[in-house]
Amino acid sequence: MKRKKNPNMVNYLDSYLVGKQFWLVMEYMDGGSLRDAISKTHLSEDEMAAVSRECLQGLDFLHINHVIHQNVKSNNILFRTDGSVKLADFGLFAQLSPEKSRQSSVATNSGWMAPEVVTGQPYGPKADIWSVGIVGIEMVEGEVPYWNETPVRPQHLTATGGRPKLQQPNLFSPELQDFLHCCLQVDEARRWSAKELLQHPFVASAKQTSCLLPLIASRLVKIREAEI
């Protein structure tokens, strides 16, 4: 964590052994999580694009350094009130090497798991990209696909070649729909990489929307203050 610092990853500060417990001191993200934003506010397509861009920048950095995040989901995407968007949950990172370019252990949540992970196949960094696509559907529809069904249902559909789709695609731009299509390719070889997705028209349009990100965090802070 000390070696792999990036503006789109929650910053590691220090660590201590307290009794028999290992404590990590991390950067404080005062704006809440993307899950909070999804459940308590409405995100515009511009905001979705900006959040996706920041996450992909973090994942591109990890993947270049041969690291798989393994647990990309809305609860692990955090905001600061200055507009920063960062990936959290370092506990499940998988470090790859030239001798080991694929991971086989399963250490993630079923609703976000890529087909190759569900079926127990060795997987690479593009497993994170499937999770980005699921987060995209979360931002659009407010929940993970099939979330209200039995826990086995999403895994079964994914394992048998099912690809989650928007319930009302015509309500959203062709660019957003195509972005999700590129993320949610069942065939890992056809799934876009983080670097490729950063050039996708949907994400590229977010280059001029950085001013939107502090607004998401500020809305969440106001909601928390009102609840208190």
Secondary structure per residue as TSV (DSSP state, phi and psi in degrees):
chain	resnum	aa	ss	phi	psi
A	1	M	-	360.0	-34.5
A	2	K	-	-66.8	-37.2
A	3	R	S	-75.8	-27.5
A	4	K	-	-113.3	70.6
A	5	K	-	-93.7	142.1
A	6	N	-	-155.6	145.4
A	7	P	T	-60.2	-18.5
A	8	N	T	-106.1	20.9
A	9	M	B	-128.3	137.8
A	10	V	-	-58.3	128.7
A	11	N	-	-76.6	129.2
A	12	Y	E	-81.1	131.4
A	13	L	E	-105.9	-50.4
A	14	D	E	-166.7	174.3
A	15	S	E	-146.7	151.1
A	16	Y	E	-142.2	150.5
A	17	L	E	-99.7	112.8
A	18	V	E	-111.4	103.5
A	19	G	T	63.7	-120.5
A	20	K	T	-103.9	10.2
A	21	Q	E	-105.7	141.1
A	22	F	E	-99.3	116.4
A	23	W	E	-103.8	134.0
A	24	L	E	-108.0	134.2
A	25	V	E	-103.4	117.4
A	26	M	E	-118.7	160.0
A	27	E	-	-56.3	138.3
A	28	Y	-	-86.2	121.6
A	29	M	-	-100.4	100.1
A	30	D	T	-83.7	-1.5
A	31	G	T	-97.6	-3.1
A	32	G	E	91.0	-172.3
A	33	S	E	-106.9	165.1
A	34	L	H	-62.9	-33.0
A	35	R	H	-59.6	-41.3
A	36	D	H	-60.6	-44.8
A	37	A	H	-62.8	-40.3
A	38	I	H	-66.7	-41.9
A	39	S	H	-81.8	-23.2
A	40	K	H	-116.1	-11.8
A	41	T	S	-137.5	176.2
A	42	H	-	-109.1	130.8
A	43	L	-	-100.8	130.9
A	44	S	-	-77.1	166.2
A	45	E	H	-62.2	-36.3
A	46	D	H	-60.8	-42.4
A	47	E	H	-67.4	-40.4
A	48	M	H	-60.4	-41.7
A	49	A	H	-64.7	-41.6
A	50	A	H	-66.0	-43.0
A	51	V	H	-63.4	-43.7
A	52	S	H	-60.8	-42.0
A	53	R	H	-59.6	-46.6
A	54	E	H	-63.4	-41.3
A	55	C	H	-64.8	-42.8
A	56	L	H	-65.7	-34.3
A	57	Q	H	-63.0	-42.1
A	58	G	H	-65.0	-43.0
A	59	L	H	-68.4	-37.8
A	60	D	H	-60.2	-41.9
A	61	F	H	-61.4	-46.2
A	62	L	H	-61.6	-47.6
A	63	H	H	-65.8	-36.5
A	64	I	H	-60.0	-33.6
A	65	N	T	-92.6	16.9
A	66	H	T	61.3	41.9
A	67	V	E	-123.5	134.6
A	68	I	E	-103.6	131.4
A	69	H	-	-68.2	-48.5
A	70	Q	-	76.6	-6.1
A	71	N	-	-146.1	45.9
A	72	V	-	-74.3	118.8
A	73	K	S	-159.9	169.0
A	74	S	G	-63.4	-30.3
A	75	N	G	-68.0	-21.6
A	76	N	G	-104.4	16.7
A	77	I	E	-115.5	112.9
A	78	L	E	-114.8	152.0
A	79	F	E	-113.2	150.1
A	80	R	-	-115.8	155.3
A	81	T	T	-69.0	-10.6
A	82	D	T	-83.4	0.4
A	83	G	S	100.4	-2.8
A	84	S	-	-67.1	140.7
A	85	V	E	-124.8	123.3
A	86	K	E	-137.1	147.7
A	87	L	E	-81.8	138.2
A	88	A	-	-121.7	-174.6
A	89	D	-	70.0	77.1
A	90	F	G	-80.4	-10.0
A	91	G	G	-66.3	-20.0
A	92	L	G	-107.3	4.6
A	93	F	-	-55.8	141.1
A	94	A	E	-115.5	119.9
A	95	Q	E	-88.3	121.6
A	96	L	-	-95.2	172.1
A	97	S	B	-148.4	169.8
A	98	P	T	-56.9	-30.7
A	99	E	T	-82.5	-20.6
A	100	K	B	-134.6	95.1
A	101	S	-	-99.0	0.7
A	102	R	-	-132.6	151.3
A	103	Q	B	-111.4	148.9
A	104	S	-	-124.1	-22.3
A	105	S	-	-73.9	147.1
A	106	V	-	-101.7	119.2
A	107	A	-	-144.6	60.2
A	108	T	S	-153.0	-178.0
A	109	N	-	-96.0	138.2
A	110	S	G	-58.2	-37.8
A	111	G	G	-63.8	-21.3
A	112	W	G	-109.1	-0.2
A	113	M	-	-73.6	138.1
A	114	A	-	-72.4	157.6
A	115	P	H	-55.1	-41.4
A	116	E	H	-66.2	-28.2
A	117	V	H	-75.5	-44.9
A	118	V	H	-58.7	-40.5
A	119	T	T	-86.0	3.2
A	120	G	T	78.3	19.1
A	121	Q	-	-86.4	153.0
A	122	P	-	-58.9	141.2
A	123	Y	B	-135.1	161.0
A	124	G	-	-120.5	-163.3
A	125	P	T	-58.7	-26.1
A	126	K	H	-68.4	-11.0
A	127	A	H	-61.5	-33.4
A	128	D	H	-65.5	-32.0
A	129	I	H	-69.5	-38.6
A	130	W	H	-56.0	-44.8
A	131	S	H	-61.5	-36.7
A	132	V	H	-60.3	-40.7
A	133	G	H	-63.1	-39.7
A	134	I	H	-66.2	-40.2
A	135	V	H	-61.6	-37.3
A	136	G	H	-60.3	-43.5
A	137	I	H	-65.4	-38.2
A	138	E	H	-56.0	-46.9
A	139	M	H	-63.6	-34.5
A	140	V	H	-77.8	-47.0
A	141	E	H	-107.2	-4.7
A	142	G	S	89.3	-6.6
A	143	E	S	-157.5	163.9
A	144	V	-	-70.4	141.7
A	145	P	T	-53.5	135.6
A	146	Y	T	64.9	17.4
A	147	W	T	-59.9	-31.9
A	148	N	T	-85.8	0.8
A	149	E	S	-96.9	-176.7
A	150	T	-	-63.5	150.6
A	151	P	T	-58.0	-27.0
A	152	V	H	-76.1	-24.9
A	153	R	H	-57.1	-52.5
A	154	P	H	-60.3	-40.7
A	155	Q	H	-65.1	-40.8
A	156	H	H	-64.4	-45.6
A	157	L	H	-63.3	-41.8
A	158	T	H	-66.4	-43.4
A	159	A	H	-65.5	-28.5
A	160	T	T	-97.5	16.5
A	161	G	T	92.5	10.1
A	162	G	-	-75.2	140.1
A	163	R	-	-124.0	117.6
A	164	P	-	-61.6	143.0
A	165	K	-	-131.2	161.8
A	166	L	-	-66.8	141.4
A	167	Q	S	-71.7	-35.1
A	168	Q	S	-131.7	72.0
A	169	P	G	-59.8	-29.6
A	170	N	G	-66.4	-12.2
A	171	L	G	-82.4	-5.9
A	172	F	S	-126.6	160.2
A	173	S	-	-66.8	152.1
A	174	P	H	-58.7	-33.1
A	175	E	H	-64.5	-43.1
A	176	L	H	-64.9	-44.4
A	177	Q	H	-61.1	-42.2
A	178	D	H	-69.7	-35.9
A	179	F	H	-58.6	-47.3
A	180	L	H	-63.4	-39.5
A	181	H	H	-60.0	-41.2
A	182	C	H	-68.7	-32.2
A	183	C	H	-75.7	-38.4
A	184	L	-	-101.8	43.5
A	185	Q	-	-81.3	123.4
A	186	V	S	-62.8	-39.8
A	187	D	S	-75.4	112.3
A	188	E	T	-57.4	-33.7
A	189	A	T	-65.5	-28.2
A	190	R	T	-90.9	-13.2
A	191	R	S	-72.0	136.7
A	192	W	-	-71.1	153.5
A	193	S	-	-85.2	168.3
A	194	A	H	-59.8	-41.6
A	195	K	H	-63.2	-41.5
A	196	E	H	-66.9	-40.7
A	197	L	H	-66.9	-27.5
A	198	L	T	-65.1	-18.4
A	199	Q	T	-98.4	-1.9
A	200	H	S	-65.9	142.6
A	201	P	H	-54.4	-35.3
A	202	F	H	-64.2	-44.4
A	203	V	H	-76.9	-39.7
A	204	A	H	-60.0	-29.5
A	205	S	G	-66.9	-17.6
A	206	A	G	-78.9	-4.5
A	207	K	G	-59.8	-28.0
A	208	Q	G	-103.3	15.9
A	209	T	-	-119.2	19.2
A	210	S	G	-59.7	-27.6
A	211	C	G	-66.5	-15.9
A	212	L	G	-75.1	-29.9
A	213	L	H	-64.3	-42.3
A	214	P	H	-61.2	-26.9
A	215	L	H	-67.1	-36.1
A	216	I	H	-62.8	-49.7
A	217	A	H	-63.2	-41.2
A	218	S	H	-66.0	-35.8
A	219	R	H	-62.9	-41.8
A	220	L	H	-66.2	-40.5
A	221	V	H	-62.0	-43.9
A	222	K	H	-62.6	-39.6
A	223	I	H	-64.6	-42.7
A	224	R	H	-62.2	-42.8
A	225	E	H	-62.9	-38.8
A	226	A	H	-66.7	-36.4
A	227	E	H	-69.0	-34.7
A	228	I	-	-69.6	360.0
